[in-house]
Amino acid sequence: MQSQETTMVLSVAMRPSNEALLKTVLLLKQGGLRVEELSLRRDGDVLTGRIVVTGKEAKARWFVEKARTLPFFVGADLSA
């Protein structure tokens, strides 16, 4: 049984760098997640943001776990 695609919200906090933004896009692409909406805001030395994606929940969880291991990211969560 295949899991259904759904719309989810990813919360991210990352270093304000081009590399962090490029890695975010790459991870979303690798996970097969489609970006529906993206908003980022600089808060001191961190970019915080909300990314609304459509895809499989397992892939969104994969994105969060992968992001948490990378030095570009301060944090990542999947919101309900």
Phi, psi and omega per residue, in radians:
M1 nan 2.198 3.140
Q2 -1.542 2.504 3.104
S3 -1.328 2.583 -3.125
Q4 -1.416 2.670 3.019
E5 -1.386 2.534 -3.128
T6 -2.525 2.930 3.086
T7 -1.742 2.282 -3.081
M8 -2.354 2.878 3.113
V9 -2.043 2.166 3.050
L10 -1.794 2.278 3.047
S11 -1.818 2.248 -3.108
V12 -2.267 2.656 2.987
A13 -2.384 2.204 -3.061
M14 -2.522 2.891 3.058
R15 -1.156 2.484 3.138
P16 -1.384 1.408 -3.134
S17 -2.492 2.734 3.080
N18 -1.067 -0.668 -3.134
E19 -1.068 -0.709 3.132
A20 -1.122 -0.756 3.126
L21 -1.144 -0.747 3.118
L22 -1.125 -0.700 3.129
K23 -1.156 -0.634 3.087
T24 -1.069 -0.844 3.137
V25 -1.083 -0.747 3.139
L26 -1.086 -0.794 3.131
L27 -1.115 -0.700 3.095
L28 -1.086 -0.754 3.129
K29 -1.127 -0.819 3.136
Q30 -1.057 -0.612 3.139
G31 -1.406 -0.073 -3.130
G32 1.203 0.466 -3.140
L33 -1.641 2.348 3.107
R34 -1.720 2.264 -3.138
V35 -1.447 2.161 3.101
E36 -1.714 -0.602 -3.107
E37 -2.726 2.508 3.141
L38 -2.473 2.257 3.035
S39 -2.421 2.249 3.127
L40 -2.191 2.571 3.126
R41 -2.467 2.374 3.097
R42 -1.479 2.229 3.118
D43 -2.244 1.525 -3.065
G44 1.236 -2.113 -3.118
D45 -1.673 0.320 -3.100
V46 -2.366 2.444 2.952
L47 -1.645 2.177 3.050
T48 -1.947 2.586 -3.088
G49 -2.822 3.001 3.141
R50 -2.277 2.206 3.132
I51 -2.148 2.030 3.074
V52 -1.589 2.128 -3.084
V53 -2.195 2.747 3.003
T54 -2.097 2.337 3.136
G55 2.890 -2.874 3.135
K56 -1.447 2.420 -3.101
E57 -1.043 -0.640 3.124
A58 -1.057 -0.626 3.125
K59 -1.260 -0.617 3.079
A60 -1.158 -0.702 3.086
R61 -1.138 -0.665 3.084
W62 -1.055 -0.791 3.116
F63 -0.977 -0.840 -3.105
V64 -1.073 -0.830 -3.124
E65 -1.117 -0.734 3.121
K66 -1.125 -0.801 -3.126
A67 -1.047 -0.656 -3.122
R68 -1.136 -0.334 -3.117
T69 -1.625 -0.166 -3.053
L70 -1.680 2.485 -3.090
P71 -1.190 -0.299 3.136
F72 -1.235 -0.454 -3.022
F73 -1.746 2.446 3.037
V74 -1.634 -0.560 3.132
G75 -2.965 2.791 3.076
A76 -2.728 2.431 3.132
D77 -2.537 2.700 3.038
L78 -1.812 2.033 -3.133
S79 -1.513 2.602 3.128
A80 -1.410 nan nan
